[in-house]
């Protein structure tokens, strides 16, 4: 099996100059854990995780003790909080190879990019877990059928 078989194809992205407030809104509205950051020509230039966001905004946002400096953090730009050392794969990467890349780099997702760098999907730890559960379920069902 290859990355193309399990990747999530619907990928929302932000641009480098989008505000952290927009990033926060996308995370909140869609329950995302990762967002692709696009540069010119829709090329994938970085990624923002929910952890990156939490590290870069105040815990007082939306609370009664929120200050002007807390709100000012939301006006920063996506490129200021994104991870720039992009680790990505192609659609034809084998699942064991993709999993090894994630383990070696201690990351929880991989953008799936075309040769020109445009992001066409994302594969996450959640995608690997779903695939594993389906594989184990199919394996159990097949062994049960053989016994019967």
C-alpha positions in Angstrom: 0.0 0.0 0.0 1.0 3.6 -0.7 0.3 7.0 0.8 -2.3 7.7 -2.0 -4.4 4.9 -0.5 -4.9 6.5 3.0 -4.2 10.2 2.6 -6.8 12.9 3.3 -7.4 14.7 0.0 -9.3 17.7 1.3 -6.6 20.1 2.5 -7.3 23.6 3.6 -4.4 26.0 3.5 -3.4 29.4 4.6 -1.1 31.8 2.9 2.1 33.1 4.5 0.7 36.5 5.2 -2.6 35.3 6.7 -3.1 36.3 10.3 -2.7 34.0 13.2 -6.3 35.0 14.0 -7.4 33.3 10.8 -5.3 30.3 11.5 -6.9 30.0 15.0 -10.4 30.4 13.4 -9.7 27.5 11.0 -8.4 25.3 13.8 -11.5 26.1 15.9 -14.1 25.8 13.2 -12.8 22.6 11.5 -11.2 20.8 14.4 -7.9 20.6 12.5 -4.6 19.7 14.0 -2.5 20.8 11.0 -2.7 23.5 8.3 -0.6 23.7 5.2 1.0 27.1 4.5 1.2 28.1 0.8 3.6 30.4 -0.9 3.6 31.6 -4.5 2.1 29.3 -7.1 0.3 27.4 -4.3 3.6 25.7 -3.4 3.7 24.2 0.1 6.2 26.1 2.1 5.4 25.2 5.7 3.0 23.7 8.1 1.3 24.9 11.3 0.3 22.5 13.9 -2.2 23.1 16.7 0.9 23.0 19.0 2.6 25.7 17.0 -0.6 27.8 17.4 -0.8 27.2 21.2 2.8 28.2 21.7 2.3 31.4 19.9 -1.0 32.8 21.3 -1.8 33.9 24.8 -3.9 31.6 27.0 -5.8 34.7 28.1 -7.4 35.3 24.6 -11.1 35.4 25.0 -10.9 35.7 28.8 -11.8 38.6 31.0 -8.2 39.3 31.7 -7.2 39.5 28.0 -4.9 42.4 27.3 -4.0 44.5 24.2 -0.7 42.6 23.9 -2.6 39.3 24.0 -4.8 40.4 21.1 -1.8 41.8 19.2 -0.4 38.2 19.0 -3.4 37.3 16.8 -2.2 39.9 14.3 1.1 38.1 13.6 1.4 36.3 10.3 1.3 32.6 9.5 4.9 32.6 8.3 6.0 33.8 11.8 4.7 30.7 13.6 4.9 28.0 10.9 7.4 25.2 10.7 9.6 25.9 7.7 11.6 22.7 7.7 9.0 20.9 5.6 9.1 17.1 5.5 6.8 15.8 2.8 6.1 12.7 0.7 4.7 11.9 -2.7 1.5 9.8 -3.4 3.5 6.8 -4.4 5.5 6.6 -1.2 5.0 3.3 0.6 3.2 3.3 3.9 6.2 1.8 5.8 8.5 4.4 4.3 6.1 7.3 5.2 5.7 5.9 8.7 9.5 5.7 9.1 9.8 9.3 8.0 7.3 10.4 10.6 9.0 8.4 13.3 12.5 9.6 12.4 11.5 13.3 12.3 9.2 13.0 15.3 6.2 14.5 13.4 2.6 13.7 13.3 1.7 14.5 9.7 3.2 14.6 6.2 2.0 16.9 3.4 1.6 15.0 0.2 3.1 17.1 -2.6 3.4 17.0 -6.4 6.7 17.4 -8.1 6.2 21.1 -8.3 5.6 21.3 -4.6 1.9 21.9 -4.7 0.1 20.1 -1.8 -2.5 17.6 -2.9 -3.2 15.9 0.4 -2.0 15.2 3.9 -1.3 11.9 5.8 -1.5 12.0 9.6 -1.0 9.6 12.4 -4.8 9.4 12.6 -4.8 8.1 8.9 -2.3 5.4 9.8 -4.3 4.4 12.9 -7.5 4.1 10.8 -5.7 2.1 8.2 -4.2 -0.2 10.9 -7.6 -0.8 12.5 -9.2 -1.6 9.1 -6.4 -4.0 8.3 -6.6 -5.7 11.6 -10.4 -6.0 11.3 -10.1 -7.5 7.8 -7.4 -9.9 9.0 -9.6 -11.0 11.9 -12.7 -11.4 9.6 -10.7 -13.5 7.1 -9.2 -15.8 9.8 -12.7 -16.2 11.3 -14.1 -17.2 7.9 -11.4 -19.8 7.4 -12.1 -21.4 10.8 -15.9 -21.6 10.1 
